[in-house]
Amino acid sequence: MSDVRFTHIGGPTVLIEFDGWRLLTDPTFDVPGRTYAFGWGTSSRKLTGPALHASTLGGVDAVLLTHDHHGDNLDHAGRALLATATTTITTASGARRLGGATRGLTSGQTTRLAAPGRPAIEITATPCRHGPPLSRPITGEVIGFSLTWPGQAYGPLWITGDTVYHRALRRAAARIRPGTVLLHLGGVGFPLTGPLRYTMTAKQAVRLCQAITPHTILPVHYEGWQHFRQGREGIEQDLRRAPEQVSSRFHWLPRGTAEQLRL
């Protein structure tokens, strides 16, 4: 069986450690107070800083970057950190923008991490729709990641990425049958676009997880930014009305402190 340490640094940023591997998701390490443009007249201000400073993080074998073009998934300090990581895996368009040895994937494509004395990790890109139908030309390319390695007791680790609930996501979840889900929530919205949402709400997440019943659900990407419309309190409120077989599987990671879970 595989024991994995998760350290939630803030927003979507999580350090994942197991069997000698150190993986980092969507690095965001800027101090709070800055406003970031998201394109087409939308923007958001960062409200809270990271639980850990990038300089204290230590070496990173791979950055799993769901997309490079939004500041709440890759900010200025996070971008500087990419140069210190051995590998960055992201979207095909993001790899072209970042250059260097960055690996670009489109949904369904797989790459492999391997190193002496460690289990090989198969990483498959999963589909994301970062907004309402037909919004991709505006919101850009985004992917999630399914991670599989020997010894997983409950199934793959799935990082959903920034996405709303949609058909391709539901199909991917059924195909992956993840044991653990790092679930991007927040119900992102902007005054300019009214009720439209650009990431999942808790109600959407319950609908997704009800069909696949993963062993553990780890919410991230719900706090620390002005454009999050549903924080932990709102998520928990919706979970109280959700079926117990789903709500009981949600687990809140402490910020800045490593927690070991069985995968």
N, C-alpha and C positions, 0 to 999 in steps of 0.2 A: 504494500500500500504506500501511497505517496503523501508525505506531510509537506505542506507548503506554508511559508510565512508571507502574510500580506501586511504591508504597511501603507495605510491610506494617508497620503501627504496633503491632499486637498483637491477639490474639484474632481477631475477624471484621473488624477495622477496617483498611481499605486505602484509600489515596489513589490515584485513577486520573486521569492527566493526558494529554491529547492535543489537538492542534489548538486550543489556547486554553481547553479545558474542564478543570475541576477538580471531580471527583466523589468523594464520600466514602461508604464503606459502613459501616453499623452503628457509630456513633461510641462508643468506650469509652476514656475518658481519666482515670478515677479512679486514685488511688494504690492500691497493694495493701494488704491487711489487713482490709478490710471484708467482712462477710458479708451476702449479699443473699437475700431470700426470693423463692422462685419459685412459691409457692402450694401448697396442699394438703399442708402440712407439709414441703416440700422447700426446701433452701437450698444456697448454695455460697459459698465464700470466694474472693476474688480473691487470687492468689498473686504475680503479677508486674505491674508497671506498664507504661504505654505506652512505646514507644521514642521517641516525640516528644510534647512537651507541646502541648495544644490551642492555647495562645497563640502558638506558633511556626508554626502550620499555614498561616496566610494565608487568603485568601478562598476560599470553597467555593461553586460554582454550584449543586450539588444534593447532598443527602444521600439515599442509597438505603438506606432503613431497613426491613429485613425484618420486624421487629416491634418494638414499643415497650415491651412489658410484661415483659421479662426483662433483668436488670441486666448480663448478659454480652453483650448486643447494644445496649443503650442504658443507660449508667450516669448518674450525676448530672452529671459534667462534660460528658458527651456530650449530655445533654439541654440544658444551657446553650448548647452550641455550635449547636444547631438554630436559635436565634434569630438567629445571624449568617449562616446560609446563605441563599442566594437562594430555594431551593426545597427542600422535603422531600417525598419520595415514599415512601409506605408502604401498609399495609393499609387497607381501608375503615374498620374499627373503630378502628385506630390514628389515622387522620386525624380521626375524631370526637373522640377523647380529646385529641389535640394541638391541634386547632383552627387558627385563623389561615389561612394560605394553603397548608397542607399538602394534597397531592393523595393521595387514597385510591384504591387499585386492588384489585380482586378478580382471582383467577386468570383469565387470558385477556384482560383489559382492557389497553389500550395508551394511553400518553400520550407527548407529544413535547416535547423540549427544543430550543429554537431561539434563536439569537442572531446578530446581524450578523457576518459574516466567519468564521463557524464552521460546520462540518457539522451538520445537524440529526440528533438522536439519537431513534430510536424505542425506547421502553422498554415492554416487555410483561411483565406479572406472570405468574409461573409457579407451579405448585402445590407446596405443602409440606405434609407431615404430620409434625408435630413430636413424634412418639411412636408408640406402637402403635395398631392399629385402634381407632376410637371414642374416641380420646384428645383430640380437638379441644376439647370442652367444658372440659377441664381445662387443656390446654396453650395454648389460644387460637389466634387466626388468625395465620398466618405466610405470607409469599410470598417467592419468588425474583424475579430480574429477568433478562430477555434484552435485550441492548442491540445495536442495529443502526445503523450509520452508513455513509456512502459510503466506499469505499476499503479495507474490510476484506478481507484476502487469504484468510483461512481460514474465515471465517464469524463469526456473532455472538459476543459476549462474554456468557457465562452466569454469573450469580451464583446458586448453588443455594439459598441460605438454609438455615436450620436445618430439616433434614428427614431422615427415614429413607428407605430405598429402598422404593418402592411403585409400584403400577401407573400412577397418573396421572403420577408423576415420569418414569417410563420412557417413557411416550407423549409427554410434553412434550419430553424430550431428543431423541427420534427426529424430532419435528416441527421443532425448532429447528436441529438439526445444528450445534452450537456449534463454533467454531474454538478458543476458549479458555474454560476453566471455572475460575471461582473457587469452589473446592469446600469447603463447610463439613463438617468431619469431627469428630473428638473422641469419638465413641461415648458421648455424655453419658448418665450414669446416676446414681441416687441410692440410698443405703442403704434408704430406705423402700420403693422399688419393685424391689429385687433386680436380676434380670438384664435387665429391660426397658431399652431404649435409646431415646434421644430425638433423636439425630442419627446420621448414617451412620458406620459403621466403615470401615476401609480395604477389607475384603472386599466390603462392599456397594458401595463406590465403584468398585472394579474391575469388579464385575458391571455397574454402570450404564455405565461408560465403555467397556467392551469392545464394546458394541453400537453406539457412536457414534464411537469413535476420534477424539476431538478432537486438534488439533495440540498444544495445551499444556494441562496440568492444574496449577493452582496451589492447593495445600492451604492452608487457613486454619482458624481456629476449632478448634484442637486443643491449645493450650497456654495457661498462665496462670491456670487456674481449677481449683478442687478437684473439680468434677463431671465434668471430662474423664477418661474411662476409657481412652483410647488416645491417647498423645502421639506425637511424631515417631518415637521409637524403635520403638514398636509398629507404627506405620504402615509404616515402612521394612521391618520384619520380614515383614509380610504382603506387601509389594510384591516382596520377593525370591522369593516363591512364585507371583507373578502372571505372566500371559503378558507377554513382553517388549514386545509391541506396545502394551500399556497402561502397564506400569511405566516404560518409557523416556520416556513423555510427562509424567511427574510432575516438577515443578520447584519447588524450595523458594526462596521469596523471602526475602532477608535482612531482618531487622527494622531498620526505621529508615533504610534506605538505598534510594533510588530505583533501580529496575532497568528498563531499556528493553527491550521485547519487540515483535516484529513480530506484529500481529494481522491 
